[in-house]
Amino acid sequence: MSALEREVIEKFHQLDKAAQKRVRELIAQETDSEDQAAASAFDYDAWWAEVETLQADIRARIGDTGTIGSLSLLDELREEAS
């Protein structure tokens, strides 16, 4: 245990019960928000897997040597939206 941790614990014990409760609640809120932030972080692996799936679908439709331009994609989107 570091000196800072010991000092925090000593200071915590010097607080009255109501103040200790407030500090515990604040710490719980802080750690919960950190856990939520970590859980909602961008999942790069899932995103990349989706990109690879889309690429495989495009390759299956146009072949490995075929290319597709942005204008063709735009035309295709317009036709599907109609």
C-alpha positions as CSV (number, residue, x, y, z in Angstrom):
1,M,0.0,0.0,0.0
2,S,1.4,3.4,-1.0
3,A,1.9,6.3,1.4
4,L,-0.9,8.2,-0.4
5,E,-3.3,5.3,0.1
6,R,-2.5,5.1,3.8
7,E,-2.9,8.8,4.1
8,V,-6.3,8.7,2.4
9,I,-7.5,5.9,4.7
10,E,-6.3,7.8,7.8
11,K,-8.1,10.9,6.7
12,F,-11.2,8.9,6.0
13,H,-11.2,7.5,9.5
14,Q,-11.0,11.0,10.9
15,L,-14.3,11.9,9.3
16,D,-17.6,11.6,11.1
17,K,-20.1,8.9,9.9
18,A,-22.1,11.2,7.7
19,A,-19.0,12.5,5.9
20,Q,-17.7,8.9,5.5
21,K,-21.0,8.0,3.9
22,R,-20.8,10.9,1.5
23,V,-17.2,10.0,0.5
24,R,-18.2,6.3,-0.1
25,E,-21.1,7.4,-2.2
26,L,-18.9,9.8,-4.2
27,I,-16.3,7.1,-4.8
28,A,-19.0,4.6,-5.9
29,Q,-20.4,7.2,-8.3
30,E,-16.9,7.8,-9.7
31,T,-16.1,4.2,-10.2
32,D,-19.6,3.5,-11.7
33,S,-19.1,6.2,-14.3
34,E,-15.7,4.9,-15.2
35,D,-17.1,1.4,-15.6
36,Q,-19.9,2.8,-17.8
37,A,-17.4,4.8,-19.9
38,A,-15.3,1.6,-20.4
39,A,-18.4,-0.4,-21.3
40,S,-19.5,2.2,-23.8
41,A,-16.1,2.6,-25.4
42,F,-15.8,2.1,-29.1
43,D,-15.4,-1.6,-30.0
44,Y,-12.8,-1.5,-32.7
45,D,-12.7,-5.3,-33.2
46,A,-16.5,-5.5,-33.8
47,W,-16.3,-2.5,-36.1
48,W,-13.4,-4.0,-38.1
49,A,-15.3,-7.4,-38.3
50,E,-18.3,-5.5,-39.8
51,V,-16.0,-3.8,-42.3
52,E,-14.5,-7.1,-43.4
53,T,-17.9,-8.6,-43.8
54,L,-19.0,-5.7,-46.0
55,Q,-15.8,-6.0,-48.1
56,A,-16.3,-9.7,-48.6
57,D,-19.9,-9.0,-49.7
58,I,-18.7,-6.4,-52.2
59,R,-15.9,-8.7,-53.5
60,A,-18.6,-11.5,-53.9
61,R,-20.7,-9.1,-56.1
62,I,-18.0,-7.5,-58.2
63,G,-15.1,-9.9,-58.0
64,D,-11.6,-9.4,-56.7
65,T,-10.4,-7.3,-59.7
66,G,-13.5,-5.2,-60.1
67,T,-13.7,-1.7,-58.7
68,I,-16.7,0.4,-57.8
69,G,-16.8,4.2,-57.8
70,S,-18.5,6.5,-55.5
71,L,-20.9,7.6,-58.2
72,S,-22.0,4.0,-58.7
73,L,-22.6,3.7,-55.0
74,L,-24.6,6.9,-55.0
75,D,-26.7,5.7,-57.9
76,E,-27.3,2.4,-56.2
77,L,-28.4,4.1,-53.0
78,R,-30.8,6.3,-54.9
79,E,-32.4,3.4,-56.6
80,E,-32.9,1.5,-53.3
81,A,-34.4,4.5,-51.6
82,S,-37.0,5.0,-54.3
